[in-house]
Amino acid sequence: MSKITFIGAGSTVFVKNVLGDVMSTPALQGFELALFDIDAERLQDSERLLNSIKNTLGSICSIKAYSDRKEALRGAKYVINAIQVGGYDPCTITDFEIPKKYGLRQTIADTLGIGGIFRNLRTIPVMLDFAKDMQEVCPDALFLNYTNPMAVLTNVMNTVGGINTVGLCHSVQVCVPHLFEALGMDPTGVESKIAGINHMAWLLEVKKDGVDLYPEIKRRAAEKQKEKHHDMVRFELMQRFGYYVTESSEHNAEYHPYFIKKSYPELIEKYNIPLDEYPRRCINQINGWKEMREKIFASENIEHQRSKEYASYIMEAIETDIPFKIGGNVMNTGLITNLPKEACVEVPCLVDRSGVTPTYVGDLPPQLAALNRTNINTQLLTIEAAVTGKKEHIYHAAMLDPHTAAELSMDDIVAMCDDLIEAHGSWLPEFK
């Protein structure tokens, strides 16, 4: 029996979407769905939920929860990863509160910036442990990574871990629908091309019946900027740099040096930037889980309709050889010609029986490649820190981060990194 292993299966709602999708897909019947999580209670919740969906759907997949990670991975054909190392308390709190003492404010802090660097540093060793297990018990498995920071972790799994990995992010799927909804435009029949890096990929082309829709998009966006709305940062970036970016305004506010500034506090109000947004979301999610759990388990016959998550469509395309197109995070093997070859890029990929095949993009417009490179610099230095264990590379990564560098002196950046290393304690490996 073929096996699909889900690591981080305590993310019950996400498990419901992804593995519920698997059980809704005829081509994926008969797989064992292997669940692993370090939280035994949440793991049990997910197992119970999936068995209920299985009964409702009449699926012939088998569901098994494992307490031993290596056994969960043994013989897997596909591995889905959705872990969060350190959780909200203590690690996310640390990522926000210590930089705040230095006057460095963040919104999400899970991708780039000082929060993203430290999330990477505590997650990379765990991911490389997965890779070590996989080399032993399922070396040919396809690793579907949903964990942030997406670009760095996908890069590390491919290059250091030696595991065939594709990173999957929702921002590509929802980019055009959300933009068109915000501007009152109809997305039906629209063709688009998106490429760049994760959370900073660009809507390079957007057409309908061969007609470029960008002039109308920009006209409507300029009108919309006259009043407060949730996407002001992205619309400003589009106006200044010419293209719309995939990830949300709250994320992009901290990827650039232009928006969150001590010397221009009025920008927070002007661009409607939600500082400390991620901790608020975490608290709401934690508080809402108990109520959601009761709602989910109120019925023994839990319904499921296939979601838009890529995972089941990727597996279906490989199993059936019916091609499917995704936006995937992969290594830059000459795909985007004006970004570094060491980088992980987000490009259109074709999936069929031969696996995930990325497509060639060529040069990005120079200003977009330049913006991507500012983020890639920090990503690559973070990987260098994790792989060499040298503390100096943590400092380098932070000093090269656009937002951090725009706000703090080099002395303060080093001191802040030292404080973060100390506060994280055993969540981080030793750095020399």
C-alpha positions in Angstrom: 0.0 0.0 0.0 1.4 3.4 -0.9 1.7 6.0 1.9 1.1 9.7 2.2 2.7 11.0 5.4 1.6 14.3 7.1 4.1 15.8 9.5 2.6 18.4 11.8 -0.7 16.6 11.7 -1.8 18.4 14.8 -2.8 21.3 12.5 -6.3 19.8 12.5 -8.1 22.2 10.2 -5.2 22.1 7.6 -5.1 18.3 7.8 -8.9 18.3 7.2 -8.4 20.3 4.0 -5.4 18.5 2.6 -6.1 14.9 3.5 -9.9 15.4 3.1 -9.0 16.4 -0.4 -7.0 13.1 -0.8 -10.0 11.1 0.3 -12.2 13.0 -2.1 -10.0 12.1 -5.1 -10.7 8.8 -6.9 -7.1 8.4 -8.1 -5.8 8.6 -4.5 -7.9 5.9 -3.0 -6.2 3.1 -1.2 -3.3 5.2 0.1 -2.4 4.9 3.8 -2.6 8.4 5.4 0.1 8.4 8.0 -0.2 11.1 10.7 2.6 12.4 12.9 2.7 15.2 15.4 4.5 15.9 18.7 1.2 16.9 20.3 -0.6 13.6 21.1 -3.9 15.2 21.8 -4.1 17.2 18.6 -2.9 14.2 16.7 -5.8 12.2 18.1 -8.2 15.0 17.1 -6.9 14.8 13.5 -7.2 11.0 13.4 -10.7 11.1 14.7 -11.7 13.9 12.2 -10.2 12.1 9.2 -12.0 8.8 10.1 -15.3 10.7 10.3 -14.6 12.2 6.8 -13.6 8.8 5.5 -16.9 7.3 6.6 -18.9 10.1 5.1 -17.1 9.9 1.8 -16.9 6.1 1.7 -13.1 6.4 1.0 -10.9 3.3 1.0 -7.9 5.1 2.3 -6.6 3.9 5.6 -5.7 6.3 8.5 -3.0 5.7 11.0 -1.5 7.9 13.7 2.1 7.3 14.6 4.1 8.1 17.7 7.4 7.3 15.9 8.3 9.8 13.2 10.6 7.5 11.3 7.9 4.8 11.2 5.4 7.3 9.9 7.8 8.2 7.1 8.8 4.6 6.3 7.9 3.8 2.7 6.1 7.1 2.0 5.6 8.2 -1.6 4.6 11.7 -0.6 5.4 13.7 2.6 3.4 16.8 3.5 5.0 19.2 6.0 3.1 21.8 8.1 5.1 22.2 11.3 5.7 25.3 13.4 8.7 25.0 15.7 8.4 26.9 19.0 4.8 27.9 18.4 3.2 31.2 19.5 4.4 30.9 23.1 7.3 31.3 23.5 8.9 31.7 20.1 6.6 34.1 18.2 6.3 36.3 21.3 10.1 36.4 21.5 10.4 37.3 17.8 8.2 40.3 18.3 9.0 41.6 21.8 12.8 41.7 21.7 13.0 43.7 18.4 10.3 46.0 19.7 12.7 47.0 22.6 15.1 48.2 19.9 12.3 50.2 18.2 11.9 47.6 15.4 8.3 46.9 14.7 6.9 44.0 12.6 3.6 42.8 11.2 3.9 39.0 10.5 7.6 38.2 11.0 7.3 34.6 9.6 9.2 35.1 6.3 11.9 37.7 6.2 13.0 40.3 8.8 14.4 39.5 12.1 11.4 37.3 13.0 11.8 35.3 9.8 15.5 34.8 10.4 15.0 33.3 13.8 12.1 31.2 12.7 14.4 29.8 10.1 17.2 29.2 12.5 15.0 27.1 14.9 13.2 25.3 12.1 16.1 24.3 9.8 17.6 21.7 12.3 14.2 20.0 12.7 13.7 19.9 8.9 17.2 18.4 8.4 16.3 15.7 10.9 13.3 14.9 8.7 15.6 14.8 5.7 17.9 12.4 7.5 15.0 10.1 8.4 13.7 10.3 4.8 17.1 9.4 3.3 16.9 6.2 5.4 13.3 5.2 5.0 11.8 7.0 1.9 14.6 8.6 -0.1 12.5 8.9 -3.3 9.5 10.6 -1.6 8.3 14.0 -2.9 8.3 16.5 0.0 5.5 19.0 -0.2 6.5 21.9 2.1 3.8 24.2 3.5 5.9 25.6 6.4 7.2 29.2 6.5 9.8 30.7 5.9 9.0 28.9 2.6 12.0 29.9 0.4 14.7 29.1 2.9 13.2 25.8 4.2 12.5 24.6 0.6 16.0 25.6 -0.4 17.6 23.8 2.6 15.6 20.6 2.1 16.7 20.4 -1.6 20.3 21.5 -1.3 21.4 20.3 2.2 18.8 17.7 2.9 19.0 16.1 -0.6 15.2 15.6 -0.6 13.1 16.3 -3.7 11.1 19.2 -2.3 8.6 21.7 -3.7 7.3 24.6 -1.6 3.6 25.4 -1.8 2.0 28.8 -0.8 -1.5 30.0 -1.1 -0.5 33.5 -2.3 -0.1 32.5 -6.0 -3.5 30.8 -6.1 -5.4 33.7 -4.6 -3.5 36.6 -6.2 -5.7 37.3 -9.2 -9.1 36.4 -7.6 -8.5 38.6 -4.6 -7.1 41.5 -6.7 -10.1 41.4 -9.1 -12.6 41.1 -6.3 -11.1 44.2 -4.6 -11.3 46.2 -7.8 -14.8 45.0 -8.8 -13.4 43.1 -11.9 -14.5 39.7 -13.3 -11.6 37.2 -13.2 -13.4 34.7 -15.5 -11.2 33.7 -18.5 -8.3 35.8 -17.3 -4.8 34.5 -18.1 -1.9 35.3 -15.8 1.8 34.7 -15.4 3.4 34.9 -11.9 7.1 34.5 -11.0 9.6 35.8 -8.5 10.3 34.5 -5.0 7.9 33.3 -2.3 5.7 36.1 -0.9 7.4 38.5 -3.4 6.4 36.9 -6.7 5.0 39.3 -9.4 1.9 39.3 -11.5 4.0 39.7 -14.7 1.1 39.3 -17.2 -2.6 39.6 -16.8 -4.7 39.4 -19.9 -8.2 38.5 -21.2 -8.8 37.6 -24.8 -5.3 38.9 -25.6 -6.0 42.3 -24.0 -3.6 43.6 -21.3 -5.7 44.3 -18.2 -3.0 46.2 -16.3 -4.0 49.7 -17.5 -7.5 49.1 -16.1 -6.2 47.5 -12.9 -3.9 50.5 -12.2 -6.7 53.0 -13.0 -9.0 51.3 -10.5 -6.3 50.9 -7.9 -5.4 54.6 -8.1 -9.0 55.4 -7.4 -9.2 53.0 -4.5 -6.0 54.5 -2.9 -8.1 57.6 -2.1 -9.7 55.8 0.8 -8.5 53.4 3.5 -8.4 49.7 2.6 -6.5 46.6 3.5 -4.2 46.4 0.5 -2.6 49.9 0.3 1.0 48.8 0.5 0.7 46.5 -2.5 -1.2 49.1 -4.6 1.6 51.6 -3.7 4.3 49.1 -4.8 2.4 48.5 -8.0 2.2 52.2 -8.7 5.9 52.8 -8.0 7.4 49.6 -9.5 4.8 48.7 -12.1 3.6 45.3 -11.0 1.3 43.7 -8.4 2.9 41.4 -5.9 1.4 38.1 -4.7 1.6 38.3 -0.9 -0.5 40.6 1.3 0.1 44.2 2.2 0.7 43.3 5.9 3.5 41.0 4.8 5.0 43.3 2.2 5.1 46.2 4.6 8.0 44.5 6.4 9.8 43.2 3.3 10.8 46.7 2.1 12.4 49.7 3.9 9.7 52.2 2.9 6.6 51.6 5.1 7.4 50.9 8.8 9.7 53.7 9.9 10.3 55.3 13.3 11.2 58.6 11.6 7.9 58.6 9.7 5.3 57.2 12.1 2.5 58.7 10.0 3.1 56.1 7.3 1.5 53.4 9.5 -1.8 55.3 9.4 -1.3 56.4 5.7 -0.9 52.8 4.5 -3.2 51.2 7.1 -0.4 48.9 8.3 -1.4 46.4 11.1 1.6 46.3 13.4 1.8 43.1 15.6 -0.8 41.5 13.3 0.6 37.9 13.6 0.5 37.7 17.5 -3.2 38.9 17.3 -4.0 36.2 14.8 -2.3 33.5 16.9 -4.2 34.6 20.0 -7.5 34.6 18.1 -6.7 31.2 16.6 -5.8 29.7 20.0 -8.9 31.1 21.6 -11.1 30.1 18.7 -9.8 26.5 18.5 -11.9 25.2 21.4 -15.2 26.5 19.9 -14.1 25.3 16.4 -13.3 21.9 17.8 -16.7 21.5 19.4 -18.3 22.6 16.1 -16.2 20.1 14.0 -17.0 17.2 16.3 -20.6 18.0 16.8 -21.5 15.5 14.0 -20.1 12.1 13.4 -20.7 12.5 9.7 -18.3 15.3 8.8 -18.7 16.5 5.2 -15.8 17.6 3.0 -15.6 19.3 -0.4 -12.3 19.3 -2.2 -10.4 22.5 -1.5 -8.1 24.5 -3.7 -5.0 23.4 -1.9 -2.4 22.2 -4.4 -1.3 18.9 -2.6 -4.0 16.6 -3.7 -3.9 17.9 -7.3 -0.1 17.4 -7.4 -0.5 13.8 -6.2 -3.4 13.2 -8.6 -1.4 14.5 -11.6 1.6 12.2 -10.7 -0.7 9.2 -10.2 -2.8 9.7 -13.4 -0.3 11.4 -15.7 -3.0 14.1 -16.4 -1.0 17.4 -16.3 -1.7 20.1 -13.7 -0.1 23.5 -13.4 0.9 25.0 -10.1 2.9 27.9 -8.8 5.8 26.1 -7.0 8.9 27.0 -5.0 11.9 25.3 -6.5 15.6 25.9 -6.9 16.6 28.4 -9.5 18.2 26.1 -12.1 18.4 28.9 -14.7 14.6 29.5 -14.5 14.8 33.3 -13.6 17.9 34.4 -15.3 18.5 37.6 -13.3 18.2 36.1 -9.9 21.0 34.0 -8.2 21.3 30.3 -9.0 21.5 29.6 -5.2 18.0 31.0 -4.6 14.7 29.3 -4.3 12.3 30.9 -6.8 8.5 30.7 -7.2 7.6 29.9 -10.8 4.8 28.1 -12.8 5.5 24.3 -12.8 3.9 21.5 -14.7 3.1 18.3 -12.8 2.6 14.9 -14.4 3.9 11.3 -13.9 7.5 12.5 -14.2 7.0 14.8 -11.2 7.2 18.6 -10.8 8.8 20.3 -13.8 9.4 24.0 -13.4 9.1 26.3 -16.4 11.6 28.8 -17.7 10.8 32.5 -17.0 13.9 34.4 -18.2 14.7 37.9 -16.9 12.3 39.6 -14.6 11.9 43.4 -15.1 15.1 44.8 -13.6 13.4 46.7 -10.8 11.5 43.5 -9.7 14.6 41.4 -9.7 16.4 44.1 -7.6 13.6 44.0 -5.0 13.8 40.2 -5.0 17.5 40.2 -4.5 17.3 42.4 -1.4 15.3 39.5 0.2 17.4 36.7 -1.3 20.5 38.2 0.3 19.0 37.7 3.8 17.7 34.2 2.9 21.1 33.0 1.7 23.0 34.4 4.7 20.4 32.8 7.0 21.1 29.4 5.4 24.9 30.1 5.7 24.4 30.7 9.5 22.3 27.5 9.9 24.7 25.3 7.9 28.0 26.6 9.3 26.8 27.3 12.9 28.6 30.7 12.7 27.0 33.5 14.7 28.6 36.2 12.4 26.3 35.0 9.5 23.2 35.7 11.7 24.4 39.2 12.0 25.1 39.4 8.3 21.5 38.2 7.5 20.0 40.8 9.8 22.2 43.6 8.6 21.2 42.8 5.0 17.5 42.7 5.8 16.0 45.9 4.2 13.6 46.8 7.0 16.1 46.1 9.8 18.9 47.9 8.1 16.8 51.0 7.5 15.9 51.3 11.1 18.8 50.2 13.3 22.6 50.8 13.5 25.0 47.9 13.1 25.7 47.8 16.8 22.0 47.6 17.7 21.5 44.9 15.1 24.2 42.8 16.6 23.0 43.4 20.2 19.4 42.5 19.2 20.5 39.3 17.6 22.5 38.4 20.7 19.4 39.1 22.8 17.3 36.9 20.5 19.8 34.0 20.6 19.8 34.2 24.4 16.0 34.4 24.7 15.5 31.5 22.3 17.7 29.3 24.4 17.4 25.6 23.6 15.0 26.3 20.7 18.2 27.2 18.7 21.3 25.1 18.1 24.7 26.4 19.4 26.3 29.1 17.3 30.0 29.8 17.6 
